[in-house]
Amino acid sequence: MKVFIINLEKYAARKNHALNQCQNIGLQAEVFNAIDGRLLSLQDIKDQTHPELSAGLTESEIGCALSHQGVYQKMLSENIDVALVLEDDVQFDDNSCDIISYLVANIPNHPTLYLLSDVRKYLRGGKKISDSEHKLVTVSQAALAHAYIINLSAAKKLYDFMNPVWLEADRWTYLIECGVVDIKAVVPAVGHLSELSYESTIWHCEAELERKKVIRELRKVTVNKIRKKRPLLIKVKNSMWRIFMRPFFEIKRD
């Protein structure tokens, strides 16, 4: 297993934090230099995003998406079977390495992604992780991409599906609805957000924060457009899920 820490080069303290987190639980990590979307030219953004469906994404969100896709590309070019992908604000539990080792040893060949972070909603039941109080559950709603395990077939699926950029790197719920990859999560979570997450690298200054409301409204309109473009079969499948399955099998995180 390879461990990648996605980090903007100028944030040395965040990089050192993440490296220390890995070292503390016995993991050797490689720093993957993130793409700073704020430094991309208008032409670069045009070349690397969908002309319509990327509307409402900030330059930083585009850079974040490109960075995660860069990891997937590296997995493909180097034939890396499994990777642990981290952002530089991750915080591990003491037993995280044991859980990670178990997941890596038991990950299937079909496109699979394991979230180590908290998820919004998941299905009842799940598979108990040996010698622990944790279990592996099927996710129904989730966001955040600061800690996850991904296999090679999932990296290919996500890269092909999300390139050029039109979705946020962590829009897991939509990917679940479309059946792109099998997304499961560890409950309770073992990969958390540290206090560094309070210092956003997406909304990084007052000017960005002032734009946030307008940008978010535009993104909301675009996401509604994206959802309307889903194939009819996916729409029917998710409608049936909401009516007949979700009320009985879904658990909302406290």
Backbone torsions as a table, in degrees:
resi	resn	phi	psi	omega
1	MET	NA	134.3	172.8
2	LYS	-97.5	146.3	177.0
3	VAL	-116.8	122.4	-179.9
4	PHE	-115.3	129.7	172.8
5	ILE	-106.5	115.8	178.0
6	ILE	-83.8	121.4	-172.7
7	ASN	-149.5	133.2	171.5
8	LEU	-73.4	129.9	-171.3
9	GLU	-54.8	-31.3	-176.1
10	LYS	-74.6	-13.2	-178.7
11	TYR	-99.1	71.5	-175.9
12	ALA	-65.1	-38.5	-179.0
13	ALA	-63.0	-39.9	178.6
14	ARG	-66.9	-40.5	177.3
15	LYS	-60.1	-47.4	-179.3
16	ASN	-64.1	-36.9	176.7
17	HIS	-59.4	-49.6	-177.1
18	ALA	-66.1	-40.2	177.0
19	LEU	-61.8	-40.4	178.1
20	ASN	-66.2	-38.7	177.3
21	GLN	-60.2	-43.1	179.2
22	CYS	-67.2	-45.5	-179.3
23	GLN	-60.5	-37.9	-177.8
24	ASN	-62.9	-26.6	179.4
25	ILE	-110.9	14.9	172.4
26	GLY	82.5	25.2	178.9
27	LEU	-107.5	137.6	175.0
28	GLN	-99.1	122.5	-172.5
29	ALA	-116.4	155.0	174.8
30	GLU	-114.3	132.8	178.9
31	VAL	-82.4	126.9	176.5
32	PHE	-104.5	115.7	-176.5
33	ASN	-66.7	116.4	-177.7
34	ALA	-73.1	160.4	176.1
35	ILE	-94.2	124.1	177.4
36	ASP	-86.1	103.6	-176.5
37	GLY	-61.6	-23.6	179.9
38	ARG	-70.3	-17.1	-179.6
39	LEU	-97.6	-2.4	179.0
40	LEU	-75.5	142.6	175.3
41	SER	-75.3	163.9	176.9
42	LEU	-59.1	-35.4	178.9
43	GLN	-69.1	-40.2	177.0
44	ASP	-59.3	-45.6	-179.5
45	ILE	-63.8	-42.7	178.8
46	LYS	-60.9	-40.8	-177.1
47	ASP	-71.3	-25.6	-171.0
48	GLN	-113.2	9.3	179.0
49	THR	-129.9	159.4	175.4
50	HIS	-72.3	135.4	-174.1
51	PRO	-65.2	-22.7	-177.2
52	GLU	-116.2	-47.1	-169.0
53	LEU	-82.5	-4.5	175.5
54	SER	-91.0	-0.3	-178.5
55	ALA	-57.8	133.1	179.7
56	GLY	94.0	-8.6	173.1
57	LEU	-79.7	134.7	175.9
58	THR	-77.9	165.4	176.7
59	GLU	-58.5	-38.1	-179.8
60	SER	-67.8	-39.6	177.8
61	GLU	-66.4	-36.1	175.7
62	ILE	-64.1	-44.5	177.3
63	GLY	-61.3	-40.3	178.2
64	CYS	-62.0	-47.5	179.3
65	ALA	-61.0	-44.0	178.8
66	LEU	-63.5	-34.2	179.8
67	SER	-66.4	-46.1	177.8
68	HIS	-64.6	-39.8	176.8
69	GLN	-64.8	-31.3	176.4
70	GLY	-63.3	-38.4	175.2
71	VAL	-63.6	-43.4	179.1
72	TYR	-61.5	-41.6	177.1
73	GLN	-59.9	-42.3	179.8
74	LYS	-63.7	-41.0	176.7
75	MET	-59.5	-42.6	-178.6
76	LEU	-68.5	-44.8	-176.4
77	SER	-70.2	-30.1	-178.6
78	GLU	-103.2	4.1	178.9
79	ASN	54.5	49.4	179.4
80	ILE	-84.5	115.8	-173.6
81	ASP	-64.1	-44.6	-176.1
82	VAL	-143.0	140.5	177.4
83	ALA	-137.0	147.5	169.1
84	LEU	-100.8	117.1	-176.9
85	VAL	-104.3	124.6	-176.6
86	LEU	-126.6	147.6	165.4
87	GLU	-99.6	164.2	-166.8
88	ASP	-79.7	5.1	176.0
89	ASP	-109.0	20.5	-177.8
90	VAL	-74.2	151.3	176.2
91	GLN	-136.9	123.9	-177.3
92	PHE	-98.4	153.1	167.0
93	ASP	-79.6	164.6	-179.2
94	ASP	-63.2	-32.9	-176.3
95	ASN	-95.1	11.5	-175.4
96	SER	-58.6	-38.6	-175.8
97	CYS	-63.4	-39.5	179.0
98	ASP	-62.7	-42.1	179.5
99	ILE	-66.4	-44.7	180.0
100	ILE	-60.9	-44.0	-179.8
101	SER	-60.8	-42.3	178.4
102	TYR	-62.2	-45.8	-177.7
103	LEU	-63.8	-43.5	-179.3
104	VAL	-64.0	-40.1	-178.6
105	ALA	-68.8	-23.3	-173.6
106	ASN	-115.4	9.3	-178.9
107	ILE	-70.7	134.3	-179.5
108	PRO	-76.7	175.3	-179.7
109	ASN	-82.0	-26.8	-178.8
110	HIS	-70.9	157.9	-173.0
111	PRO	-54.8	111.1	-172.1
112	THR	-138.1	141.4	178.7
113	LEU	-136.7	131.3	178.9
114	TYR	-111.7	117.5	175.0
115	LEU	-82.4	130.5	175.8
116	LEU	-94.3	-6.0	-175.9
117	SER	-93.8	170.3	173.7
118	ASP	-62.8	144.3	175.6
119	VAL	-120.9	158.7	-176.7
120	ARG	-75.0	-47.5	-177.7
121	LYS	-143.6	146.8	178.6
122	TYR	-149.9	172.2	-176.3
123	LEU	-91.1	149.7	177.7
124	ARG	-59.7	158.7	179.0
125	GLY	86.6	-133.2	-177.0
126	GLY	105.0	173.5	-177.6
127	LYS	-106.9	126.1	179.6
128	LYS	-67.9	136.6	176.0
129	ILE	-87.9	124.8	-172.9
130	SER	-52.8	139.8	175.1
131	ASP	57.0	37.9	178.5
132	SER	-154.5	172.2	175.7
133	GLU	-96.7	11.5	-176.8
134	HIS	-99.3	160.2	173.8
135	LYS	-140.5	161.5	178.9
136	LEU	-105.8	120.3	-173.5
137	VAL	-120.1	159.8	175.1
138	THR	-83.3	128.4	-175.3
139	VAL	-88.2	140.9	172.0
140	SER	-113.9	-30.1	175.3
141	GLN	-143.5	132.8	179.5
142	ALA	-162.9	157.1	170.7
143	ALA	-140.3	-172.0	178.6
144	LEU	74.5	135.7	-176.2
145	ALA	-131.8	36.0	-175.9
146	HIS	-88.4	-9.0	-179.8
147	ALA	-162.2	108.4	176.2
148	TYR	-155.3	154.4	176.0
149	ILE	-105.4	136.1	-177.1
150	ILE	-139.0	139.6	176.4
151	ASN	-94.6	171.9	-172.2
152	LEU	-63.7	-41.0	-178.6
153	SER	-66.5	-33.4	176.3
154	ALA	-71.0	-37.6	177.6
155	ALA	-59.7	-41.6	178.9
156	LYS	-66.1	-44.8	179.8
157	LYS	-60.0	-46.8	-177.4
158	LEU	-67.4	-41.2	179.8
159	TYR	-62.6	-46.6	-179.4
160	ASP	-64.2	-36.2	-175.7
161	PHE	-78.2	-33.2	-169.6
162	MET	-105.8	0.6	-179.0
163	ASN	-111.5	131.9	-1.7
164	PRO	-66.9	165.0	-170.7
165	VAL	-62.4	126.7	173.1
166	TRP	-144.4	-7.4	177.1
167	LEU	-127.1	151.8	170.6
168	GLU	-63.4	153.2	-178.4
169	ALA	-60.4	-27.4	-173.7
170	ASP	-112.3	25.8	179.1
171	ARG	-82.6	63.8	-175.4
172	TRP	-63.4	-38.1	-175.9
173	THR	-59.6	-42.3	179.2
174	TYR	-66.6	-40.1	178.9
175	LEU	-63.9	-35.7	176.3
176	ILE	-65.7	-46.5	-179.5
177	GLU	-59.3	-35.9	-178.3
178	CYS	-86.6	-5.9	178.0
179	GLY	66.4	31.8	-176.4
180	VAL	-69.7	-48.7	177.0
181	VAL	-139.5	161.9	176.5
182	ASP	-84.5	115.1	-176.8
183	ILE	-112.1	120.3	176.9
184	LYS	-123.2	170.1	-177.7
185	ALA	-143.5	155.2	175.1
186	VAL	-89.0	127.8	177.6
187	VAL	-127.2	125.1	-7.5
188	PRO	-64.2	157.3	-178.6
189	ALA	-65.6	153.1	176.2
190	VAL	-121.8	-6.1	177.2
191	GLY	-119.8	107.8	-172.2
192	HIS	-109.9	172.8	172.5
193	LEU	-91.1	131.8	177.1
194	SER	-83.0	178.9	178.2
195	GLU	-63.8	-20.5	178.0
196	LEU	-62.8	-23.6	-178.7
197	SER	-66.7	-19.1	178.2
198	TYR	-68.5	-22.2	178.1
199	GLU	-97.3	87.6	-173.3
200	SER	-64.1	138.5	172.1
201	THR	-97.6	1.1	174.7
202	ILE	-92.3	-55.1	176.6
203	TRP	-103.3	86.4	-163.4
204	HIS	-100.5	-4.1	-178.9
205	CYS	-154.8	171.3	-177.5
206	GLU	-60.0	-39.7	-179.5
207	ALA	-61.9	-39.8	178.0
208	GLU	-66.0	-43.3	-179.1
209	LEU	-62.9	-35.3	178.5
210	GLU	-67.1	-31.1	178.7
211	ARG	-79.2	-16.0	-167.6
212	LYS	-57.2	-46.6	-176.8
213	LYS	-61.8	-45.0	-179.1
214	VAL	-66.6	-44.7	-179.3
215	ILE	-62.8	-43.4	-178.1
216	ARG	-65.0	-36.0	178.1
217	GLU	-66.8	-42.0	177.1
218	LEU	-62.9	-40.9	179.9
219	ARG	-66.0	-37.2	178.3
220	LYS	-60.2	-43.6	177.9
221	VAL	-62.6	-42.7	-178.4
222	THR	-66.6	-41.4	179.6
223	VAL	-63.3	-38.7	175.7
224	ASN	-61.1	-38.2	177.3
225	LYS	-65.5	-41.8	178.3
226	ILE	-60.6	-44.2	-178.4
227	ARG	-65.1	-36.0	178.6
228	LYS	-67.7	-24.9	-179.0
229	LYS	-83.5	-3.7	179.5
230	ARG	-61.5	146.8	176.1
231	PRO	-57.9	149.4	-177.0
232	LEU	-56.7	-40.5	-178.7
233	LEU	-59.8	-40.7	179.3
234	ILE	-67.8	-39.7	178.0
235	LYS	-62.0	-44.4	-179.7
236	VAL	-65.1	-45.4	-180.0
237	LYS	-57.7	-44.6	-178.9
238	ASN	-72.8	-30.7	174.8
239	SER	-65.3	-43.3	178.3
240	MET	-63.5	-39.1	178.2
241	TRP	-61.2	-46.9	-177.9
242	ARG	-63.7	-35.1	-175.8
243	ILE	-81.4	-46.4	-167.6
244	PHE	-105.5	-20.9	-174.0
245	MET	-111.8	-48.0	-173.2
246	ARG	-56.0	-42.9	-177.5
247	PRO	-62.0	-22.4	-173.0
248	PHE	-106.7	-25.2	-170.9
249	PHE	-118.4	-11.1	-175.0
250	GLU	-91.1	139.8	177.6
251	ILE	-116.7	130.4	175.4
252	LYS	-95.0	131.2	179.8
253	ARG	-64.3	138.6	178.5
254	ASP	-67.2	NA	NA
